[in-house]
């Protein structure tokens, strides 16, 4: 397991699990994974156990995670195995219209429609040659493939890199990579961007170059506050907010609110004797997430669990409780966008 990911300690998490707030509120989890790696397995039943622990998760968006690749055939096509695997273990029912007022009991007992949208991996450095990989993913996805994520995380501080997914510098400016992005735009697929906040200016360039390409920035724009960025809190926030403000001027860019339970975020939730409460999470996250909502508007923001990655820092219930606390002063229409409307629209749920 990469040191970017914190170990999940079930006994520690159990010491602070709360009851779900507003258990009838419909949610589309905009970002989660299945993991099948040495020493770390988190598959459908594991996600179901979390998703049905109190909140009304009605559907989810699956995000690539290097899981169950093909073991033979051309290297470029091996990631298609992940899409094949996810489709094989999850139902393909169209997402039903939301019950405007489900009871708390019915909301909690309804099994979520997992992976109704799938974001796969394809090596965009293949340029125009990636077209064949995208086609294979679309066939494997049986109508559920919505986009691609090819990580571009890089920093001069090499300690921040994930060994499994380390990228070369300035990949977003690479001509071949951009030719791959053009293939996404041509196929009306979206691009999920996971990068560190100092790279956000390069993502703005991509948004300008491909104005018809839906871009979804993962994890509040890659907040990094350890290593070279430790002890620079106000400076990091200032420059991060400036970069996000510039991105917000590009109407094809959306933001996922979540993913702040990782080591690189620097919140240190995992260091406590007890797991953080939802109130503690909301207080720490508020400056960052409220800035995203202020800049992009609820109609371009969506909450995500980022499970199981964030499970090293807090429980599923407490994380979604924190989102509900953060948004309690928004209107019902704005909250509907944040919790399920934006994700449903951007990823075409029910298409």
C-alpha positions as CSV (number, residue, x, y, z in Angstrom):
1,X,0.0,0.0,0.0
2,X,1.4,3.4,-0.9
3,X,2.3,5.7,2.0
4,X,-0.1,8.2,0.4
5,X,-2.9,6.0,1.8
6,X,-3.5,5.6,5.5
7,X,-4.3,2.1,6.9
8,X,-7.9,1.5,7.7
9,X,-8.3,0.7,11.5
10,X,-11.8,-0.7,12.0
11,X,-11.5,-0.8,15.8
12,X,-10.4,2.9,15.9
13,X,-13.2,4.0,13.5
14,X,-15.8,2.1,15.6
15,X,-15.1,4.3,18.6
16,X,-16.6,7.3,17.0
17,X,-19.3,6.3,14.5
18,X,-22.3,8.6,14.7
19,X,-26.0,8.1,13.7
20,X,-26.6,9.4,10.2
21,X,-28.0,12.9,10.0
22,X,-31.0,13.5,7.6
23,X,-31.0,9.8,6.6
24,X,-33.7,10.4,4.0
25,X,-31.6,12.9,2.0
26,X,-30.9,11.4,-1.5
27,X,-27.2,11.1,-2.3
28,X,-25.2,10.2,-5.4
29,X,-21.7,9.3,-4.2
30,X,-19.6,11.0,-7.0
31,X,-16.4,9.1,-6.4
32,X,-15.4,5.8,-4.9
33,X,-13.2,2.8,-5.8
34,X,-12.9,-0.9,-5.6
35,X,-9.4,-2.1,-4.5
36,X,-7.9,-5.5,-5.0
37,X,-4.2,-5.1,-4.1
38,X,-1.9,-7.1,-1.9
39,X,-2.9,-6.4,1.7
40,X,-5.9,-4.3,0.7
41,X,-9.2,-5.5,-0.6
42,X,-12.3,-3.3,-0.8
43,X,-14.9,-4.6,-3.3
44,X,-18.7,-4.5,-3.8
45,X,-19.7,-6.0,-0.5
46,X,-17.3,-3.7,1.4
47,X,-18.7,-0.6,-0.3
48,X,-22.3,-1.8,0.3
49,X,-21.6,-2.2,4.0
50,X,-20.4,1.5,4.1
51,X,-23.1,2.9,1.8
52,X,-25.9,1.2,3.7
53,X,-24.7,2.3,7.1
54,X,-27.3,5.0,7.6
55,X,-27.2,7.5,4.7
56,X,-29.5,7.3,1.6
57,X,-26.9,6.5,-1.1
58,X,-29.1,5.9,-4.1
59,X,-26.4,5.6,-6.7
60,X,-22.6,6.0,-7.2
61,X,-19.9,6.9,-9.7
62,X,-17.1,4.4,-9.9
63,X,-13.5,5.7,-10.3
64,X,-10.6,3.8,-11.8
65,X,-8.3,2.3,-9.2
66,X,-5.9,-0.1,-11.0
67,X,-8.2,-3.0,-10.1
68,X,-8.6,-6.3,-12.0
69,X,-6.8,-5.4,-15.2
70,X,-6.6,-7.9,-17.9
71,X,-3.5,-10.2,-17.5
72,X,-2.9,-10.8,-21.2
73,X,-3.3,-9.1,-24.5
74,X,-1.9,-5.6,-25.6
75,X,-0.7,-3.5,-22.7
76,X,-2.8,-0.5,-23.7
77,X,-6.0,-2.6,-23.5
78,X,-5.3,-4.2,-20.1
79,X,-7.1,-1.5,-18.1
80,X,-10.3,-2.4,-19.9
81,X,-10.4,-5.4,-17.5
82,X,-11.3,-3.0,-14.7
83,X,-14.4,-1.8,-16.5
84,X,-15.3,-5.4,-17.4
85,X,-15.0,-6.4,-13.7
86,X,-17.1,-3.5,-12.4
87,X,-19.9,-4.1,-14.8
88,X,-19.8,-7.8,-14.0
89,X,-20.4,-7.4,-10.3
90,X,-22.8,-4.4,-10.3
91,X,-26.4,-4.1,-11.6
92,X,-27.1,-2.2,-14.7
93,X,-30.5,-0.9,-13.8
94,X,-31.2,2.7,-14.8
95,X,-31.3,5.1,-11.8
96,X,-34.9,5.6,-10.7
97,X,-36.4,9.1,-10.2
98,X,-35.8,10.3,-6.7
99,X,-38.6,9.8,-4.2
100,X,-39.2,13.5,-3.1
101,X,-39.9,12.4,0.5
102,X,-38.7,8.9,1.3
103,X,-39.0,7.7,4.8
104,X,-35.9,7.3,6.8
105,X,-36.4,3.5,7.0
106,X,-37.0,3.1,3.3
107,X,-34.0,5.3,2.5
108,X,-31.7,3.3,4.7
109,X,-32.9,-0.1,3.5
110,X,-32.7,0.6,-0.3
111,X,-29.6,-0.9,-1.9
112,X,-27.7,1.7,-3.9
113,X,-27.2,1.3,-7.6
114,X,-23.5,1.1,-7.6
115,X,-21.3,2.2,-10.5
116,X,-24.1,3.6,-12.6
117,X,-21.4,5.7,-14.1
118,X,-17.9,4.4,-14.6
119,X,-14.7,6.4,-15.1
120,X,-12.0,4.2,-16.5
121,X,-8.3,4.6,-17.2
122,X,-6.6,4.9,-20.6
123,X,-3.1,6.1,-21.3
124,X,-3.8,9.4,-22.9
125,X,-0.2,9.7,-24.0
126,X,-1.1,7.3,-26.8
127,X,-2.6,10.4,-28.5
128,X,-5.0,9.5,-31.3
129,X,-4.1,5.9,-30.8
130,X,-6.1,5.9,-27.6
131,X,-9.3,5.8,-29.6
132,X,-9.2,2.0,-29.8
133,X,-8.8,1.8,-26.0
134,X,-11.7,4.2,-25.4
135,X,-13.9,2.1,-27.8
136,X,-13.0,-1.1,-25.9
137,X,-13.9,0.6,-22.6
138,X,-17.2,1.8,-24.0
139,X,-18.1,-1.7,-25.2
140,X,-17.1,-3.2,-21.9
141,X,-19.0,-0.5,-20.0
142,X,-22.3,-1.5,-21.7
143,X,-23.4,2.1,-21.7
144,X,-22.1,3.1,-18.3
145,X,-18.6,4.5,-19.3
146,X,-18.7,8.3,-18.8
147,X,-15.0,9.3,-18.9
148,X,-11.4,8.7,-18.2
149,X,-8.9,9.6,-15.5
150,X,-5.2,9.5,-16.2
151,X,-3.4,10.9,-13.1
152,X,-0.9,13.8,-13.6
153,X,0.2,14.3,-10.0
154,X,3.7,15.6,-9.9
155,X,5.7,17.9,-7.6
156,X,9.4,18.8,-7.2
157,X,9.1,17.3,-3.7
158,X,9.3,13.6,-4.7
159,X,8.1,12.5,-1.3
160,X,4.5,13.5,-2.3
161,X,4.4,11.0,-5.3
162,X,2.4,7.8,-5.2
163,X,4.8,5.2,-6.6
164,X,1.9,3.4,-8.3
165,X,0.8,6.5,-10.3
166,X,3.7,8.9,-10.4
167,X,3.6,11.2,-13.5
168,X,6.3,13.2,-15.3
169,X,6.2,17.0,-14.9
170,X,4.0,19.1,-17.1
171,X,2.1,16.2,-18.6
172,X,-1.0,18.4,-19.2
173,X,1.1,20.4,-21.7
174,X,2.4,17.3,-23.5
175,X,1.3,17.2,-27.1
176,X,0.5,13.5,-27.1
177,X,-1.5,13.7,-23.9
178,X,-3.5,16.6,-25.3
179,X,-4.2,14.5,-28.5
180,X,-5.6,11.9,-26.1
181,X,-7.8,14.5,-24.5
182,X,-9.1,15.5,-27.9
183,X,-10.2,11.9,-28.4
184,X,-12.3,12.2,-25.1
185,X,-13.9,15.3,-26.4
186,X,-14.7,13.8,-29.7
187,X,-16.5,10.8,-28.0
188,X,-18.4,13.1,-25.6
189,X,-16.5,11.6,-22.6
190,X,-15.4,13.5,-19.6
191,X,-12.0,14.0,-18.0
192,X,-11.4,13.5,-14.3
193,X,-8.3,15.4,-13.2
194,X,-6.3,14.4,-10.1
195,X,-3.4,16.7,-9.6
196,X,-1.7,18.8,-6.9
197,X,-2.8,22.4,-6.5
198,X,0.4,23.9,-7.9
199,X,-0.6,22.3,-11.2
200,X,-4.1,23.9,-11.4
201,X,-2.8,26.6,-13.8
202,X,-1.9,24.0,-16.3
203,X,-5.4,22.5,-16.0
204,X,-6.9,25.9,-16.7
205,X,-4.9,25.9,-20.0
206,X,-6.4,22.5,-20.8
207,X,-9.9,23.8,-20.1
208,X,-9.3,26.7,-22.5
209,X,-7.9,24.3,-25.2
210,X,-10.9,22.0,-24.9
211,X,-13.9,24.1,-24.0
212,X,-16.3,21.3,-24.9
213,X,-14.6,18.7,-22.7
214,X,-16.3,18.3,-19.3
215,X,-13.5,18.5,-16.7
216,X,-14.0,17.3,-13.1
217,X,-11.4,18.3,-10.6
218,X,-10.9,15.7,-8.0
219,X,-10.6,16.2,-4.2
220,X,-11.0,20.0,-3.9
221,X,-8.2,20.7,-6.4
222,X,-5.4,18.6,-4.9
223,X,-4.8,20.2,-1.4
224,X,-1.2,19.4,-0.3
225,X,0.0,20.6,3.0
226,X,2.8,18.3,3.9
227,X,6.5,18.0,2.8
228,X,7.5,21.1,1.1
229,X,4.2,22.7,1.9
230,X,4.1,22.0,5.6
231,X,3.8,24.9,8.0
232,X,2.7,27.2,5.1
233,X,-1.0,27.0,5.7
234,X,-2.1,30.6,5.0
235,X,0.2,30.8,1.9
236,X,-1.1,27.5,0.5
237,X,-4.7,28.5,1.0
238,X,-4.1,31.9,-0.7
239,X,-2.4,30.4,-3.8
240,X,-4.8,27.4,-4.0
241,X,-7.8,29.8,-3.8
242,X,-6.4,32.0,-6.5
243,X,-5.9,29.0,-8.8
244,X,-9.4,27.7,-8.1
245,X,-10.8,31.1,-8.8
246,X,-9.1,31.1,-12.2
247,X,-10.5,27.6,-13.0
248,X,-14.0,28.7,-12.0
249,X,-14.0,31.1,-14.9
250,X,-13.9,28.1,-17.2
251,X,-17.6,26.9,-17.4
252,X,-16.6,23.4,-18.4
253,X,-14.9,22.7,-15.1
254,X,-16.6,21.1,-12.1
255,X,-15.2,20.2,-8.6
256,X,-15.6,17.2,-6.4
257,X,-15.8,18.1,-2.7
258,X,-14.1,15.4,-0.7
259,X,-10.9,13.3,-0.7
260,X,-9.5,15.2,2.3
261,X,-8.7,12.2,4.4
262,X,-5.4,11.4,2.7
263,X,-2.0,11.8,4.2
264,X,-1.0,14.6,1.7
265,X,-3.9,16.9,2.9
266,X,-2.1,17.5,6.2
267,X,-5.2,17.5,8.4
268,X,-3.8,14.7,10.6
269,X,-7.2,13.2,11.5
270,X,-5.6,9.7,11.8
271,X,-3.3,10.9,14.6
272,X,-6.1,11.4,17.2
273,X,-6.8,8.9,20.0
274,X,-10.3,8.9,18.7
275,X,-11.6,9.3,15.1
276,X,-12.9,12.7,14.2
277,X,-16.5,13.6,14.7
278,X,-18.5,15.1,11.9
279,X,-18.4,18.4,13.6
280,X,-14.6,18.3,13.7
281,X,-14.4,17.3,10.0
282,X,-16.8,20.1,9.0
283,X,-14.8,22.7,10.9
284,X,-11.5,21.7,9.3
285,X,-13.0,21.3,5.8
286,X,-15.2,24.4,5.8
287,X,-12.7,27.0,4.5
288,X,-11.8,24.8,1.6
289,X,-15.1,23.4,0.6
290,X,-17.0,26.6,1.1
291,X,-14.5,28.4,-1.1
292,X,-15.1,25.8,-3.8
293,X,-18.9,26.3,-3.6
294,X,-18.6,30.1,-3.5
295,X,-16.4,30.1,-6.6
296,X,-18.1,27.4,-8.7
297,X,-21.6,27.5,-7.4
298,X,-23.5,24.4,-6.1
299,X,-24.4,23.5,-9.7
300,X,-20.8,22.7,-10.5
301,X,-19.9,21.0,-7.2
302,X,-20.5,17.5,-6.0
303,X,-19.8,15.6,-2.7
304,X,-17.7,12.5,-2.9
305,X,-16.7,9.8,-0.4
306,X,-13.4,8.8,-2.0
307,X,-13.8,5.5,-0.2
308,X,-11.9,3.4,0.7
309,X,-9.0,5.9,0.5
310,X,-10.4,8.3,3.0
311,X,-11.5,5.5,5.3
312,X,-8.1,5.7,7.0
313,X,-9.2,9.0,8.5
314,X,-12.9,8.8,9.3
315,X,-16.0,6.6,8.9
316,X,-18.4,6.8,6.0
317,X,-21.2,8.0,8.2
318,X,-19.2,10.7,9.8
319,X,-17.9,11.9,6.5
320,X,-21.4,12.4,5.0
321,X,-22.6,13.9,8.2
322,X,-19.9,16.5,7.9
323,X,-21.0,17.3,4.3
324,X,-24.5,17.8,5.7
325,X,-23.3,20.1,8.4
326,X,-21.3,22.1,5.9
327,X,-24.3,22.6,3.7
328,X,-27.0,23.1,6.3
329,X,-27.5,26.9,5.5
330,X,-27.9,26.3,1.8
331,X,-31.3,26.2,0.1
332,X,-33.0,22.8,-0.6
333,X,-32.3,23.3,-4.3
334,X,-28.6,24.1,-3.7
335,X,-28.2,21.1,-1.5
336,X,-29.9,18.8,-4.0
337,X,-27.3,19.9,-6.5
338,X,-24.4,19.3,-4.1
339,X,-25.6,15.9,-3.0
340,X,-26.9,14.3,-6.2
341,X,-28.0,16.8,-8.9
342,X,-24.6,17.9,-10.2
343,X,-23.2,14.3,-10.2
344,X,-26.3,13.0,-11.9
345,X,-26.1,15.6,-14.6
346,X,-22.3,15.6,-15.2
347,X,-22.1,11.8,-15.3
348,X,-25.4,11.3,-17.2
349,X,-27.0,9.0,-14.6
350,X,-30.2,7.6,-16.0
351,X,-29.0,8.3,-19.5
